[in-house]
Amino acid sequence: QVQLVESGGGLVQAGGSLRLSCAASGSIFSINAMGWYRQAPGKQRDLVAFVTGGGSTNYADPVKGRFTISRDNAKNTVYLQMNSLKPEDTAVYYCNTFPPVRAPIRSWGQGTQVTVSS
């Protein structure tokens, strides 16, 4: 079973940038697609973006043109570069497979808090 640890969140002003990292405890090479998700208080957890093993990417409309997802299979790490942040991007960010919770990943990590002030 592979565990995930998200990091890189923090408090940033609107218009600023953050880079999130998701480190896996084992190989992600065999995982077809990895995604970033976010959950704001009182709301459901939504997909932000995913990247396939071949490097193809897909983004949710609210983040298109501002966020970039990437993966480094050699480091078993997935990244999310977030630019031009807005207050509505405030949420806890999680990474997981896409669709979520698929072998060898069987659970969610603790997530990383992103807070964007206006």
Secondary structure as UniProt FT lines:
FT   STRAND          4..7
FT   STRAND          10..13
FT   TURN            14..15
FT   STRAND          18..24
FT   TURN            29..30
FT   STRAND          33..39
FT   TURN            41..42
FT   STRAND          46..52
FT   TURN            53..54
FT   STRAND          57..59
FT   HELIX           61..63
FT   TURN            64..66
FT   STRAND          67..72
FT   TURN            73..76
FT   STRAND          77..82
FT   HELIX           87..89
FT   STRAND          91..97
FT   TURN            103..104
FT   STRAND          112..117
//
